[in-house]
Amino acid sequence: MERTDKHIYTVSEITQVIKGLLENSVGEIWLEGEISNFKAATSGHFYFSLKDKISIIQAAMFAGANKGLKFKIEDGLKVICFGHIDVYGPRGQYQIIVERIEPKGVGATQLAFEQLKKKLAQEGLFSLEHKRALPEMVFSAGIVTSTKGAAIQDIMQILKKGAPCCDLVLCSVRVQGEHAAGEIVQAIEDLNKCEGLDLIIVSRGGGSTEDLWSFNEEIVARAIYNSRLPVVSAVGHQINTTLSDLVADVFVETPSAAAKIIVDKRNALIARIAGFRHELDFSINDILSEMENKLTALTHTLKSPIDNLREKQQQMDELCSELNSNIRHFIEFAKERTSSLIQRLEALSPLSILSRGYSLNMLMPDGTIIKDYSQVKTGDKVKTILQKGAFISSVEEVFNDERKINL
């Protein structure tokens, strides 16, 4: 093979030539495509591919360019990128260096809002189970807002008129701009450390989506969710809904509405107390009326003391009469009983027996009644008692058989 004097390129040289040609001929461009193979390096740089139905190109977005990016880059997202074509020398691969990136069909701010909203919803930050009821009566409220806005003036005027007993603890913060979210978070944490507070109001007046963006920051949403005190979100007007609104325990459309909640709760509690008082008065009057009726009815049934005394005297007379009658009956019964007993005693008396011809013999001198022949012997003195009189005799003979006596 014949050698010529043509220049022989190294790989690096030809890569530089291609790089120069691309940069000079293409330059800065807008490029549309779908993201795939997204990777965020530890250095902060983003690497991904842009593809359409036929082709694919590599892309790099360095940390300095993606620092202020509001939405999350992820696979499948259709975007429009602004940058310039470059060649990555180590692999001889052409790519686009992205300087700006926007989601296709929707603004970057809106996309960031939707992405974060979806994330927080999946974690349960918007769950109804987590939301707490506001106190029945608010005696002290913490306010997170700017002292330069109209929001704080609206709140103070309404509370001064409708709930003068409510004390306010104001944490003045910036409500828009780069450092606003951090100040709002710090204010919520500081108010949670205050003793005696009943709730926190996070508030600002209306504005554009960009003006209200601080209340869409993730750190603000999490601070509201983690608050030990109930939080009322009063950010913007009816057309604006922030993540702070969604995560708060109560969401109202204006700062004035937040103050009105406190006033309405106070008035509702006062009305309830007045209702309880009315019911109590009615119940007391009803009880007193019932007792008065019972007393009147009882008075009609009661007799005068004199009538009672006369009635008791009559009852005493009746009892005395019954007692005397019972005594007389008892005495008559006792007489009859005694007479019967006397008759029985007389029937059993030895004198009664003697009257029928019998006699009573006693051994002298001790007077022992003789019941058996064995008690006497010949020569004993015997005293014989008759119905009338007595005599003393001497025993001549003793028999143990009654038949011998007859002989």
C-alpha positions as CSV (number, residue, x, y, z in Angstrom):
1,M,0.0,0.0,0.0
2,E,1.4,3.3,-1.0
3,R,1.8,5.8,1.9
4,T,0.6,9.4,1.3
5,D,1.4,12.6,3.2
6,K,-2.2,12.9,4.5
7,H,-2.7,13.9,8.2
8,I,-3.5,11.0,10.5
9,Y,-5.8,12.0,13.4
10,T,-5.7,10.6,16.8
11,V,-9.0,9.7,18.4
12,S,-8.8,12.8,20.7
13,E,-8.1,15.0,17.7
14,I,-10.9,13.8,15.6
15,T,-13.2,14.1,18.7
16,Q,-12.2,17.8,19.0
17,V,-12.8,18.4,15.3
18,I,-16.3,16.9,15.6
19,K,-16.9,18.9,18.8
20,G,-15.9,22.1,17.0
21,L,-18.1,21.3,14.0
22,L,-21.1,20.6,16.1
23,E,-20.7,23.7,18.3
24,N,-20.2,25.9,15.3
25,S,-22.9,24.5,13.1
26,V,-25.6,23.7,15.7
27,G,-24.7,26.0,18.7
28,E,-27.4,26.7,21.3
29,I,-30.8,25.0,20.6
30,W,-34.2,24.2,22.2
31,L,-34.7,20.4,22.2
32,E,-37.9,18.5,23.0
33,G,-38.0,14.9,24.2
34,E,-38.9,12.4,26.9
35,I,-36.6,11.8,29.8
36,S,-35.3,8.3,30.5
37,N,-32.5,6.8,32.6
38,F,-32.4,9.8,34.9
39,K,-29.6,9.8,37.5
40,A,-28.7,12.5,40.1
41,A,-25.0,12.2,40.9
42,T,-23.6,12.9,44.4
43,S,-21.9,15.9,42.9
44,G,-25.3,17.5,42.2
45,H,-25.1,17.0,38.4
46,F,-28.0,15.4,36.5
47,Y,-27.5,12.9,33.8
48,F,-30.3,11.5,31.6
49,S,-31.4,10.7,28.1
50,L,-33.8,12.5,25.8
51,K,-35.7,10.4,23.3
52,D,-38.5,10.5,20.8
53,K,-40.1,7.6,18.9
54,I,-36.9,7.0,16.8
55,S,-33.8,8.5,18.3
56,I,-32.1,9.2,21.6
57,I,-29.5,11.7,22.8
58,Q,-27.6,11.9,26.1
59,A,-28.0,15.0,28.3
60,A,-26.2,16.5,31.2
61,M,-27.3,19.3,33.5
62,F,-24.7,20.5,35.9
63,A,-25.3,21.5,39.5
64,G,-25.1,25.3,38.8
65,A,-27.9,25.0,36.3
66,N,-30.3,22.8,38.2
67,K,-29.9,24.5,41.6
68,G,-33.1,26.5,41.5
69,L,-35.2,23.8,39.8
70,K,-38.6,23.7,41.4
71,F,-40.0,20.5,39.9
72,K,-38.6,17.0,40.1
73,I,-37.1,15.4,37.0
74,E,-38.1,11.8,36.6
75,D,-38.3,9.2,33.8
76,G,-41.3,9.6,31.5
77,L,-41.5,13.3,31.9
78,K,-41.8,15.2,28.6
79,V,-39.7,18.4,28.6
80,I,-38.3,21.2,26.5
81,C,-34.5,21.8,27.2
82,F,-32.4,24.8,26.2
83,G,-28.6,24.2,25.9
84,H,-25.8,23.5,23.4
85,I,-24.5,20.4,21.7
86,D,-21.2,19.1,23.0
87,V,-19.0,16.0,22.6
88,Y,-18.0,14.0,25.6
89,G,-14.4,13.2,24.7
90,P,-13.7,10.0,26.8
91,R,-16.5,8.2,24.9
92,G,-16.6,10.2,21.7
93,Q,-20.3,10.7,22.4
94,Y,-22.2,13.8,21.5
95,Q,-24.7,15.2,24.0
96,I,-26.6,18.3,25.0
97,I,-25.5,20.4,27.9
98,V,-28.8,21.6,29.4
99,E,-28.9,25.0,30.9
100,R,-32.7,25.4,31.3
101,I,-35.5,22.8,31.4
102,E,-39.2,23.1,31.4
103,P,-42.0,20.5,31.5
104,K,-43.9,20.4,28.3
105,G,-47.6,21.4,28.4
106,V,-47.5,22.6,32.1
107,G,-45.5,25.2,33.9
108,A,-42.5,24.2,36.1
109,T,-44.1,25.7,39.2
110,Q,-47.4,23.9,38.7
111,L,-45.6,20.6,38.0
112,A,-43.5,21.0,41.2
113,F,-46.8,21.7,43.1
114,E,-48.5,18.6,41.8
115,Q,-45.4,16.4,42.4
116,L,-45.0,17.5,46.0
117,K,-48.8,17.3,46.6
118,K,-48.8,13.7,45.4
119,K,-45.8,12.8,47.6
120,L,-47.3,14.4,50.8
121,A,-50.7,12.8,50.1
122,Q,-49.1,9.4,49.9
123,E,-47.4,10.0,53.2
124,G,-50.8,10.9,54.8
125,L,-50.1,14.6,55.5
126,F,-53.6,15.5,54.2
127,S,-55.4,12.7,56.1
128,L,-58.6,13.6,57.9
129,E,-57.7,11.4,60.8
130,H,-54.8,13.6,61.6
131,K,-56.7,16.9,61.6
132,R,-57.6,18.2,65.1
133,A,-60.7,20.1,66.2
134,L,-60.2,23.7,67.3
135,P,-60.8,24.6,71.0
136,E,-64.4,25.6,71.9
137,M,-63.0,28.9,73.3
138,V,-59.7,30.5,72.1
139,F,-58.1,32.6,74.8
140,S,-54.7,32.9,73.1
141,A,-53.6,32.6,69.5
142,G,-50.3,32.6,67.7
143,I,-50.1,34.5,64.4
144,V,-47.5,33.7,61.7
145,T,-47.6,36.5,59.1
146,S,-45.9,39.7,58.0
147,T,-46.5,42.9,60.1
148,K,-46.3,44.9,56.8
149,G,-49.3,43.2,55.2
150,A,-53.0,43.9,55.6
151,A,-53.6,40.3,56.9
152,I,-52.5,41.1,60.5
153,Q,-54.6,44.3,60.5
154,D,-57.7,42.4,59.4
155,I,-57.2,39.7,62.1
156,M,-56.6,42.2,64.9
157,Q,-59.6,44.4,64.0
158,I,-62.0,41.5,63.9
159,L,-60.7,40.0,67.2
160,K,-60.7,43.3,69.0
161,K,-64.4,43.8,68.2
162,G,-65.7,40.2,68.4
163,A,-63.3,38.5,70.8
164,P,-61.5,41.1,73.0
165,C,-60.6,38.4,75.5
166,C,-58.3,36.6,73.0
167,D,-54.6,37.4,73.4
168,L,-52.4,37.4,70.3
169,V,-48.7,36.3,70.0
170,L,-47.3,37.6,66.7
171,C,-44.4,36.1,64.9
172,S,-43.4,38.5,62.1
173,V,-42.0,36.7,59.1
174,R,-41.4,37.3,55.4
175,V,-44.3,35.7,53.5
176,Q,-42.6,35.5,50.1
177,G,-39.1,35.3,48.7
178,E,-36.1,33.0,49.1
179,H,-36.0,32.9,52.9
180,A,-39.7,33.1,53.7
181,A,-40.2,29.3,54.1
182,G,-37.5,29.0,56.6
183,E,-38.8,31.9,58.7
184,I,-42.4,30.5,58.6
185,V,-41.1,27.1,59.8
186,Q,-39.1,28.7,62.6
187,A,-42.1,30.8,63.7
188,I,-44.4,27.7,63.9
189,E,-41.8,25.8,66.0
190,D,-41.3,28.8,68.3
191,L,-45.0,29.2,68.9
192,N,-45.3,25.5,69.7
193,K,-42.9,26.1,72.6
194,C,-45.1,28.8,74.1
195,E,-47.3,27.8,77.0
196,G,-51.0,28.7,77.0
197,L,-51.5,29.0,73.3
198,D,-54.7,27.4,71.9
199,L,-54.0,27.5,68.2
200,I,-51.8,29.0,65.4
201,I,-52.9,31.0,62.4
202,V,-50.6,30.9,59.4
203,S,-51.6,33.8,57.2
204,R,-51.0,36.2,54.4
205,G,-53.0,38.1,51.8
206,G,-53.6,37.1,48.3
207,G,-51.1,37.1,45.4
208,S,-49.9,35.2,42.4
209,T,-48.8,31.6,42.5
210,E,-45.2,32.8,42.7
211,D,-46.0,35.1,45.6
212,L,-47.6,32.3,47.6
213,W,-45.0,29.7,46.8
214,S,-43.4,29.8,50.3
215,F,-46.6,28.2,51.5
216,N,-46.1,25.3,49.0
217,E,-42.7,24.5,50.3
218,E,-42.3,21.0,51.8
219,I,-40.7,22.2,55.0
220,V,-43.6,24.5,55.7
221,A,-46.1,21.7,55.1
222,R,-44.2,19.3,57.4
223,A,-43.9,22.0,60.1
224,I,-47.7,22.5,60.1
225,Y,-48.2,18.7,60.2
226,N,-45.9,18.3,63.1
227,S,-47.3,21.1,65.1
228,R,-48.7,20.1,68.5
229,L,-51.1,23.0,68.4
230,P,-54.0,23.1,65.9
231,V,-53.1,25.2,62.8
232,V,-55.5,27.4,60.8
233,S,-54.2,28.2,57.3
234,A,-55.5,31.5,55.9
235,V,-53.3,32.0,52.8
236,G,-54.5,33.9,49.7
237,H,-58.0,34.1,48.3
238,Q,-60.5,31.6,46.8
239,I,-58.6,31.0,43.6
240,N,-55.5,29.9,45.5
241,T,-55.0,26.6,47.3
242,T,-51.6,25.9,48.8
243,L,-50.1,22.8,50.4
244,S,-50.3,24.6,53.7
245,D,-54.1,24.8,53.3
246,L,-54.3,21.1,52.6
247,V,-52.2,20.0,55.5
248,A,-53.6,22.4,58.1
249,D,-56.3,21.3,60.6
250,V,-58.6,24.0,59.3
251,F,-58.4,25.9,56.0
252,V,-60.1,29.3,55.4
253,E,-59.9,31.5,52.3
254,T,-58.8,34.8,53.9
255,P,-57.1,36.1,57.1
256,S,-60.4,37.7,58.1
257,A,-62.1,34.3,57.9
258,A,-59.5,32.9,60.3
259,A,-60.3,35.6,62.9
260,K,-64.0,35.1,62.3
261,I,-63.6,31.4,63.3
262,I,-62.4,32.5,66.7
263,V,-65.2,35.0,67.1
264,D,-67.9,32.5,65.9
265,K,-66.6,29.8,68.3
266,R,-66.7,32.4,71.2
267,N,-70.3,33.4,70.3
268,A,-71.4,29.8,69.8
269,L,-70.0,28.9,73.3
270,I,-71.7,31.9,74.9
271,A,-75.0,31.0,73.2
272,R,-74.7,27.4,74.4
273,I,-74.0,28.6,78.0
274,A,-77.0,31.0,77.7
275,G,-79.1,28.0,76.5
276,F,-77.9,25.9,79.4
277,R,-78.8,28.8,81.8
278,H,-82.2,29.1,80.3
279,E,-82.8,25.4,80.6
280,L,-81.5,25.4,84.2
281,D,-83.8,28.3,85.1
282,F,-86.8,26.6,83.5
283,S,-86.0,23.3,85.4
284,I,-85.6,25.1,88.7
285,N,-88.9,27.0,88.2
286,D,-90.6,23.8,87.2
287,I,-89.4,22.0,90.3
288,L,-90.4,24.9,92.6
289,S,-93.9,25.0,91.0
290,E,-94.3,21.3,91.5
291,M,-93.2,21.5,95.1
292,E,-95.6,24.4,95.7
293,N,-98.5,22.4,94.3
294,K,-97.6,19.4,96.5
295,L,-97.4,21.7,99.5
296,T,-100.8,23.2,98.8
297,A,-102.3,19.8,98.3
298,L,-100.7,18.6,101.6
299,T,-101.9,21.7,103.4
300,H,-105.5,20.8,102.4
301,T,-105.2,17.3,103.8
302,L,-103.7,18.3,107.1
303,K,-105.9,19.0,110.2
304,S,-105.5,21.8,112.7
305,P,-103.6,21.0,115.9
306,I,-106.8,21.4,118.0
307,D,-108.6,18.9,115.8
308,N,-105.7,16.5,116.0
309,L,-105.7,16.9,119.8
310,R,-109.4,16.3,120.1
311,E,-109.1,13.3,117.9
312,K,-106.3,11.9,120.0
313,Q,-108.3,12.5,123.2
314,Q,-111.3,10.6,121.7
315,Q,-109.0,7.8,120.8
316,M,-107.6,7.8,124.4
317,D,-111.2,7.6,125.8
318,E,-111.9,4.6,123.5
319,L,-108.7,2.9,124.5
320,C,-109.5,3.4,128.3
321,S,-113.0,2.0,127.8
322,E,-111.6,-1.0,126.0
323,L,-109.0,-1.4,128.7
324,N,-111.5,-1.3,131.5
325,S,-113.8,-3.8,129.7
326,N,-110.8,-6.1,129.2
327,I,-109.8,-5.8,132.9
328,R,-113.4,-6.7,134.0
329,H,-113.4,-9.7,131.7
330,F,-110.1,-10.8,133.0
331,I,-111.2,-10.5,136.7
332,E,-114.4,-12.5,136.0
333,F,-112.3,-15.1,134.2
334,A,-109.8,-15.2,137.1
335,K,-112.7,-15.6,139.6
336,E,-114.1,-18.5,137.7
337,R,-110.7,-20.1,137.4
338,T,-110.0,-19.6,141.1
339,S,-113.3,-21.1,142.2
340,S,-112.7,-24.1,140.0
341,L,-109.3,-24.6,141.5
342,I,-110.6,-24.2,145.0
343,Q,-113.2,-26.9,144.3
344,R,-110.6,-29.2,143.0
345,L,-108.4,-28.5,146.1
346,E,-111.3,-29.1,148.4
347,A,-112.1,-32.4,146.7
348,L,-108.5,-33.5,147.3
349,S,-108.4,-32.2,150.9
350,P,-108.1,-34.9,153.7
351,L,-110.9,-33.2,155.5
352,S,-113.2,-34.0,152.6
353,I,-112.2,-37.6,152.8
354,L,-112.8,-37.7,156.6
355,S,-116.3,-36.5,156.0
356,R,-117.1,-39.6,154.1
357,G,-116.3,-41.8,157.2
358,Y,-112.6,-42.2,156.9
359,S,-110.0,-41.4,159.6
360,L,-106.3,-40.5,159.7
361,N,-103.9,-42.4,162.0
362,M,-100.6,-41.0,163.1
363,L,-97.8,-42.8,165.1
364,M,-97.1,-41.0,168.3
365,P,-95.2,-39.2,169.4
366,D,-93.6,-37.9,166.0
367,G,-97.0,-37.8,164.2
368,T,-95.9,-40.0,161.2
369,I,-99.0,-40.9,159.1
370,I,-99.4,-44.7,159.2
371,K,-99.8,-46.1,155.7
372,D,-98.6,-49.7,156.3
373,Y,-98.8,-52.2,159.2
374,S,-95.1,-52.5,159.3
375,Q,-94.9,-49.0,160.7
376,V,-96.4,-50.0,164.1
377,K,-95.9,-52.7,166.7
378,T,-97.7,-53.8,169.7
379,G,-97.8,-51.2,172.4
380,D,-97.3,-48.1,170.1
381,K,-99.5,-45.2,170.8
382,V,-101.7,-44.2,167.8
383,K,-103.6,-40.9,167.3
384,T,-106.7,-41.2,165.2
385,I,-108.2,-38.1,163.7
386,L,-111.9,-38.1,162.7
387,Q,-114.1,-35.6,160.9
388,K,-114.9,-34.3,164.3
389,G,-112.4,-34.8,167.0
390,A,-109.6,-37.4,167.6
391,F,-108.6,-40.0,170.1
392,I,-105.4,-41.9,171.2
393,S,-105.3,-45.7,171.4
394,S,-102.7,-48.4,172.2
395,V,-101.9,-51.1,169.6
396,E,-102.6,-54.5,171.0
397,E,-102.0,-56.6,167.9
398,V,-100.7,-56.1,164.4
399,F,-102.1,-58.0,161.4
400,N,-100.6,-58.2,157.9
401,D,-103.8,-59.5,156.3
402,E,-107.0,-57.5,156.1
403,R,-109.1,-60.7,156.4
404,K,-107.9,-61.4,159.9
405,I,-109.1,-58.0,161.0
406,N,-112.7,-59.0,160.0
407,L,-112.4,-62.1,162.0
